[in-house]
Amino acid sequence: MSHFAAPRAFALSRLVAIFALLLTVAGTSAGVARAVDMQTLRIENQYGCQWEFRVEVVALEKDRARGLMFRKSVPEGTGMLFDFQRQQPVSFWMKSTYVLLDMIFIRENGAIGRIAHDTTPLSENVIPSGVLVRYVLEVVAGTAKQLQIQPGWRSALGQGCVR
């Protein structure tokens, strides 16, 4: 081994370490490395029939503000659940959101308060909750009609009982 091999190997390992650090920082700032809180949300009708959705729960303001923006698809049976931490009137829009969605507005006690069907992608029109809610569930457009989901039905997150 020449006397130049050790410094060259050291320089190469430093370069690799710096590159790895840059990739990590870039991925984190782009939201790639963000941990996703996936849970099961159940909705139950008045007859006890239940439907389950795998939902990404977003409770931080920065995550709620981004929501499903820029995504090109939402798989059937999945969605995003916005947790506002307390019951309040809320409003949404579809700016920078490419997929058609149903928005299901849920009260703090788990009861569905209102449903906005087939929202318009990329629209800046305001979609109000119309009632005080703690949660908003966004799912693929047509889901609420297909399952005949109605205001007054109950929901539960995780292992809790449908209230």
Backbone as CSV, one residue per row, in Angstrom:
resi,resn,N_x,N_y,N_z,CA_x,CA_y,CA_z,C_x,C_y,C_z
1,MET,0.857,-1.173,0.000,0.000,0.000,0.000,0.898,1.230,0.000
2,SER,0.589,2.173,-0.854,1.398,3.393,-0.897,1.046,4.304,0.257
3,HIS,1.892,5.280,0.508,1.627,6.213,1.604,0.500,7.187,1.263
4,PHE,0.020,7.159,0.010,-1.107,8.010,-0.385,-2.467,7.325,-0.186
5,ALA,-2.503,6.024,0.002,-3.753,5.266,0.095,-4.545,5.639,1.337
6,ALA,-3.898,5.777,2.472,-4.616,6.090,3.713,-5.292,7.457,3.647
7,PRO,-4.585,8.532,3.221,-5.272,9.821,3.131,-6.408,9.810,2.120
8,ARG,-6.211,9.106,0.987,-7.247,9.031,-0.026,-8.479,8.297,0.521
9,ALA,-8.276,7.203,1.220,-9.379,6.441,1.817,-10.098,7.276,2.861
10,PHE,-9.341,8.036,3.664,-9.953,8.904,4.680,-10.808,9.983,4.006
11,ALA,-10.265,10.595,2.951,-10.998,11.644,2.239,-12.267,11.074,1.604
12,LEU,-12.158,9.874,1.028,-13.322,9.237,0.425,-14.389,8.929,1.468
13,SER,-13.992,8.418,2.626,-14.973,8.112,3.671,-15.638,9.383,4.188
14,ARG,-14.893,10.482,4.273,-15.491,11.765,4.687,-16.498,12.239,3.650
15,LEU,-16.152,12.095,2.371,-17.037,12.503,1.295,-18.334,11.690,1.322
16,VAL,-18.229,10.396,1.539,-19.408,9.531,1.640,-20.260,9.937,2.831
17,ALA,-19.645,10.229,3.972,-20.382,10.642,5.171,-21.118,11.961,4.943
18,ILE,-20.464,12.912,4.293,-21.093,14.208,4.018,-22.273,14.025,3.064
19,PHE,-22.093,13.204,2.026,-23.167,12.941,1.069,-24.373,12.302,1.766
20,ALA,-24.121,11.334,2.639,-25.205,10.673,3.382,-25.937,11.665,4.268
21,LEU,-25.188,12.564,4.912,-25.809,13.581,5.756,-26.685,14.507,4.926
22,LEU,-26.210,14.924,3.763,-27.004,15.789,2.893,-28.281,15.111,2.428
23,LEU,-28.204,13.827,2.082,-29.410,13.093,1.684,-30.411,13.013,2.825
24,THR,-29.925,12.798,4.042,-30.814,12.717,5.201,-31.516,14.038,5.444
25,VAL,-30.760,15.136,5.402,-31.351,16.467,5.622,-32.337,16.793,4.518
26,ALA,-31.982,16.528,3.273,-32.892,16.814,2.159,-34.167,15.996,2.270
27,GLY,-34.056,14.726,2.615,-35.232,13.874,2.755,-36.139,14.338,3.864
28,THR,-35.557,14.754,4.985,-36.351,15.227,6.117,-37.073,16.516,5.768
29,SER,-36.384,17.451,5.112,-37.028,18.726,4.793,-38.126,18.553,3.760
30,ALA,-38.027,17.533,2.916,-39.065,17.285,1.913,-40.215,16.467,2.479
31,GLY,-40.125,16.062,3.735,-41.186,15.295,4.352,-41.053,13.801,4.114
32,VAL,-39.987,13.375,3.460,-39.817,11.965,3.142,-39.603,11.140,4.400
33,ALA,-38.848,11.671,5.356,-38.491,10.903,6.541,-39.496,11.072,7.680
34,ARG,-40.588,11.771,7.435,-41.579,12.017,8.481,-42.276,10.725,8.870
35,ALA,-42.353,10.480,10.173,-43.059,9.292,10.653,-44.563,9.482,10.436
36,VAL,-45.214,8.445,9.971,-46.644,8.505,9.699,-47.376,7.716,10.786
37,ASP,-48.364,8.357,11.403,-49.169,7.711,12.430,-50.396,7.101,11.758
38,MET,-50.329,5.803,11.449,-51.442,5.103,10.812,-52.262,4.392,11.881
39,GLN,-53.575,4.591,11.827,-54.479,3.944,12.768,-55.710,3.447,12.028
40,THR,-56.511,2.673,12.726,-57.768,2.181,12.159,-58.913,3.047,12.675
41,LEU,-59.726,3.539,11.762,-60.933,4.290,12.110,-62.118,3.449,11.669
42,ARG,-63.062,3.250,12.576,-64.278,2.494,12.259,-65.477,3.433,12.242
43,ILE,-66.330,3.228,11.270,-67.596,3.961,11.193,-68.710,2.938,11.275
44,GLU,-69.712,3.233,12.101,-70.820,2.298,12.333,-72.150,2.976,12.057
45,ASN,-73.043,2.250,11.352,-74.377,2.787,11.099,-75.324,2.430,12.239
46,GLN,-76.569,2.824,12.091,-77.563,2.617,13.156,-77.906,1.148,13.371
47,TYR,-77.530,0.269,12.448,-77.828,-1.158,12.573,-76.651,-1.967,13.102
48,GLY,-75.539,-1.283,13.398,-74.364,-1.965,13.925,-73.372,-2.428,12.865
49,CYS,-73.665,-2.177,11.593,-72.705,-2.523,10.535,-71.532,-1.549,10.600
50,GLN,-70.315,-2.090,10.458,-69.123,-1.264,10.578,-68.252,-1.341,9.332
51,TRP,-67.561,-0.234,9.042,-66.584,-0.152,7.971,-65.299,0.373,8.579
52,GLU,-64.183,-0.200,8.163,-62.881,0.215,8.684,-62.063,0.916,7.607
53,PHE,-61.331,1.922,8.045,-60.416,2.657,7.182,-59.064,2.719,7.866
54,ARG,-57.991,2.544,7.106,-56.635,2.792,7.611,-56.375,4.259,7.341
55,VAL,-56.153,5.029,8.399,-56.020,6.474,8.246,-54.679,6.968,8.761
56,GLU,-54.170,7.961,8.082,-52.999,8.692,8.531,-53.534,9.820,9.419
57,VAL,-53.160,9.812,10.685,-53.660,10.812,11.627,-52.702,12.001,11.646
58,VAL,-53.245,13.194,11.406,-52.437,14.405,11.451,-53.013,15.342,12.502
59,ALA,-52.185,15.665,13.497,-52.640,16.511,14.593,-51.840,17.806,14.695
60,LEU,-50.664,17.856,14.088,-49.850,19.075,14.122,-50.320,20.043,13.046
61,GLU,-50.300,21.327,13.353,-50.775,22.347,12.423,-50.082,22.247,11.064
62,LYS,-48.768,22.060,11.052,-48.037,22.013,9.778,-48.468,20.809,8.934
63,ASP,-48.779,19.695,9.587,-49.239,18.507,8.861,-50.674,18.674,8.385
64,ARG,-51.512,19.293,9.232,-52.895,19.541,8.814,-52.931,20.502,7.633
65,ALA,-52.052,21.508,7.637,-52.032,22.495,6.556,-51.670,21.844,5.219
66,ARG,-50.817,20.849,5.234,-50.414,20.159,4.004,-51.444,19.116,3.598
67,GLY,-51.969,18.386,4.558,-52.993,17.384,4.270,-52.611,16.444,3.142
68,LEU,-53.510,16.275,2.187,-53.272,15.389,1.047,-52.807,16.156,-0.197
69,MET,-52.371,17.399,0.019,-51.870,18.195,-1.108,-50.752,17.448,-1.829
70,PHE,-50.715,17.604,-3.118,-49.664,17.095,-4.010,-49.687,15.580,-4.207
71,ARG,-50.548,14.872,-3.525,-50.623,13.426,-3.734,-51.443,13.160,-4.990
72,LYS,-51.045,12.143,-5.707,-51.706,11.807,-6.975,-52.785,10.743,-6.798
73,SER,-52.801,10.055,-5.639,-53.821,9.035,-5.414,-53.991,8.792,-3.915
74,VAL,-55.141,8.252,-3.587,-55.444,7.796,-2.228,-56.043,6.400,-2.392
75,PRO,-55.385,5.372,-1.877,-55.903,4.013,-2.057,-57.274,3.820,-1.389
76,GLU,-58.107,2.982,-2.005,-59.409,2.632,-1.425,-59.205,2.102,-0.008
77,GLY,-60.117,2.445,0.888,-60.048,1.940,2.261,-59.065,2.674,3.143
78,THR,-58.470,3.749,2.597,-57.534,4.548,3.391,-57.985,5.999,3.366
79,GLY,-57.327,6.811,4.161,-57.637,8.227,4.177,-56.737,8.969,5.136
80,MET,-57.094,10.217,5.359,-56.370,11.055,6.305,-57.367,11.597,7.313
81,LEU,-57.016,11.484,8.592,-57.864,11.993,9.665,-57.179,13.201,10.287
82,PHE,-57.817,14.347,10.179,-57.323,15.587,10.761,-57.869,15.692,12.180
83,ASP,-57.001,15.800,13.160,-57.404,15.945,14.568,-57.091,17.368,14.995
84,PHE,-58.138,18.150,15.262,-57.972,19.543,15.655,-57.852,19.722,17.170
85,GLN,-57.792,18.635,17.921,-57.553,18.617,19.360,-58.721,19.128,20.212
86,ARG,-59.624,19.874,19.618,-60.823,20.347,20.325,-61.915,20.606,19.291
87,GLN,-63.141,20.620,19.751,-64.271,20.845,18.855,-64.332,22.314,18.451
88,GLN,-64.504,22.567,17.163,-64.526,23.930,16.632,-65.061,23.916,15.201
89,PRO,-65.466,25.062,14.678,-65.803,25.108,13.254,-64.502,25.092,12.449
90,VAL,-64.458,24.334,11.358,-63.268,24.289,10.512,-63.682,24.449,9.058
91,SER,-62.729,24.832,8.234,-62.955,24.959,6.794,-61.759,24.377,6.061
92,PHE,-62.030,23.819,4.894,-60.996,23.228,4.053,-61.091,23.826,2.659
93,TRP,-60.055,23.597,1.869,-60.080,23.859,0.446,-59.270,22.776,-0.224
94,MET,-59.294,22.745,-1.552,-58.631,21.683,-2.301,-57.425,22.195,-3.084
95,LYS,-56.940,23.380,-2.727,-55.779,23.939,-3.413,-54.625,22.931,-3.381
96,SER,-54.025,22.697,-4.518,-52.883,21.778,-4.667,-53.219,20.331,-4.311
97,THR,-54.507,19.994,-4.277,-54.937,18.618,-4.023,-55.474,18.065,-5.335
98,TYR,-54.859,16.991,-5.818,-55.148,16.471,-7.150,-56.232,15.404,-7.178
99,VAL,-56.563,14.818,-6.040,-57.532,13.721,-6.033,-58.897,14.213,-5.563
100,LEU,-59.950,13.627,-6.130,-61.308,13.914,-5.675,-61.496,13.254,-4.318
101,LEU,-62.085,13.968,-3.390,-62.248,13.459,-2.035,-63.664,13.653,-1.530
102,ASP,-64.050,12.814,-0.563,-65.193,13.077,0.315,-64.595,13.562,1.627
103,MET,-65.209,14.571,2.225,-64.793,15.048,3.540,-65.902,14.741,4.530
104,ILE,-65.548,13.987,5.557,-66.516,13.579,6.570,-66.159,14.318,7.858
105,PHE,-67.035,15.229,8.260,-66.803,16.070,9.435,-67.361,15.356,10.664
106,ILE,-66.503,15.143,11.671,-66.842,14.311,12.828,-66.756,15.119,14.123
107,ARG,-67.827,15.048,14.899,-67.871,15.752,16.193,-66.947,15.089,17.210
108,GLU,-66.701,15.765,18.298,-65.814,15.249,19.344,-66.298,13.923,19.919
109,ASN,-67.615,13.710,19.952,-68.161,12.466,20.496,-68.155,11.322,19.480
110,GLY,-67.599,11.562,18.289,-67.507,10.520,17.271,-68.646,10.511,16.269
111,ALA,-69.675,11.319,16.497,-70.817,11.356,15.565,-70.454,12.146,14.309
112,ILE,-70.881,11.631,13.174,-70.666,12.349,11.921,-71.628,13.521,11.872
113,GLY,-71.084,14.716,11.643,-71.900,15.926,11.623,-72.326,16.349,10.232
114,ARG,-71.439,16.152,9.246,-71.740,16.580,7.878,-70.785,15.867,6.935
115,ILE,-71.197,15.749,5.672,-70.352,15.146,4.641,-70.332,16.078,3.434
116,ALA,-69.124,16.370,2.949,-68.956,17.096,1.685,-68.546,16.049,0.655
117,HIS,-69.441,15.775,-0.296,-69.208,14.738,-1.304,-68.455,15.294,-2.512
118,ASP,-67.580,14.477,-3.086,-66.957,14.750,-4.383,-66.391,16.168,-4.498
119,THR,-65.490,16.522,-3.607,-64.899,17.860,-3.641,-64.098,18.048,-4.930
120,THR,-63.959,19.290,-5.372,-63.323,19.608,-6.642,-61.818,19.774,-6.482
121,PRO,-61.024,18.940,-7.167,-59.568,19.071,-7.071,-59.083,20.461,-7.486
122,LEU,-58.039,20.934,-6.830,-57.340,22.185,-7.134,-58.185,23.442,-6.906
123,SER,-59.353,23.301,-6.305,-60.248,24.430,-6.074,-59.850,25.194,-4.814
124,GLU,-60.028,26.503,-4.859,-59.816,27.335,-3.680,-61.137,27.685,-3.003
125,ASN,-62.225,27.067,-3.447,-63.515,27.274,-2.784,-63.455,26.716,-1.373
126,VAL,-64.023,27.452,-0.431,-64.010,27.047,0.973,-65.086,25.992,1.211
127,ILE,-64.702,24.939,1.939,-65.632,23.864,2.302,-65.756,23.886,3.819
128,PRO,-66.832,24.479,4.357,-66.969,24.597,5.812,-67.525,23.326,6.447
129,SER,-67.202,23.134,7.715,-67.729,21.975,8.445,-69.233,22.107,8.671
130,GLY,-69.720,23.331,8.802,-71.149,23.545,9.033,-71.596,23.259,10.454
131,VAL,-70.799,22.516,11.202,-71.077,22.197,12.604,-69.738,22.203,13.342
132,LEU,-69.802,22.207,14.667,-68.571,22.104,15.452,-68.039,20.676,15.321
133,VAL,-66.757,20.540,14.985,-66.152,19.224,14.818,-64.769,19.209,15.460
134,ARG,-64.318,18.010,15.781,-62.934,17.835,16.227,-62.098,17.184,15.119
135,TYR,-62.737,16.335,14.305,-62.029,15.561,13.295,-62.629,15.798,11.917
136,VAL,-61.776,15.624,10.901,-62.246,15.573,9.517,-61.548,14.384,8.862
137,LEU,-62.347,13.507,8.267,-61.826,12.345,7.563,-61.921,12.611,6.071
138,GLU,-60.776,12.519,5.369,-60.768,12.632,3.920,-60.536,11.243,3.331
139,VAL,-61.446,10.835,2.443,-61.368,9.538,1.770,-61.622,9.752,0.282
140,VAL,-61.390,8.717,-0.506,-61.620,8.773,-1.945,-63.064,9.193,-2.221
141,ALA,-63.234,10.087,-3.181,-64.581,10.550,-3.545,-65.460,9.368,-3.930
142,GLY,-66.707,9.432,-3.502,-67.673,8.376,-3.783,-67.792,7.355,-2.670
143,THR,-66.824,7.352,-1.754,-66.842,6.379,-0.656,-68.074,6.559,0.223
144,ALA,-68.382,7.802,0.596,-69.516,8.056,1.494,-70.842,7.624,0.844
145,LYS,-70.999,7.902,-0.453,-72.225,7.480,-1.152,-72.279,5.968,-1.304
146,GLN,-71.141,5.363,-1.672,-71.099,3.914,-1.874,-71.457,3.170,-0.591
147,LEU,-70.945,3.642,0.556,-71.228,2.995,1.839,-72.488,3.557,2.503
148,GLN,-73.099,4.551,1.865,-74.307,5.215,2.363,-74.093,5.831,3.743
149,ILE,-72.896,6.367,3.962,-72.568,7.008,5.244,-73.441,8.247,5.418
150,GLN,-73.986,8.408,6.619,-74.923,9.488,6.910,-74.520,10.250,8.165
151,PRO,-74.898,11.541,8.241,-74.723,12.261,9.508,-75.455,11.512,10.626
152,GLY,-74.840,11.504,11.788,-75.416,10.792,12.932,-74.767,9.435,13.159
153,TRP,-74.184,8.836,12.113,-73.463,7.585,12.313,-72.284,7.849,13.239
154,ARG,-71.782,6.807,13.853,-70.710,6.934,14.847,-69.373,6.458,14.299
155,SER,-68.304,6.965,14.916,-66.960,6.551,14.528,-66.113,6.346,15.770
156,ALA,-65.044,5.571,15.613,-64.088,5.333,16.702,-62.716,5.135,16.083
157,LEU,-61.714,5.639,16.768,-60.338,5.533,16.314,-59.602,4.505,17.164
158,GLY,-58.806,3.676,16.539,-58.008,2.685,17.276,-58.875,1.566,17.806
159,GLN,-58.556,1.107,19.012,-59.241,-0.024,19.608,-60.479,0.379,20.414
160,GLY,-60.781,1.669,20.474,-61.919,2.137,21.261,-63.251,1.651,20.710
161,CYS,-64.243,1.701,21.529,-65.600,1.332,21.114,-66.185,2.420,20.235
162,VAL,-67.019,2.038,19.306,-67.758,3.020,18.533,-68.724,3.671,19.499
163,ARG,-68.663,4.988,19.553,-69.451,5.716,20.549,-70.846,5.989,20.049
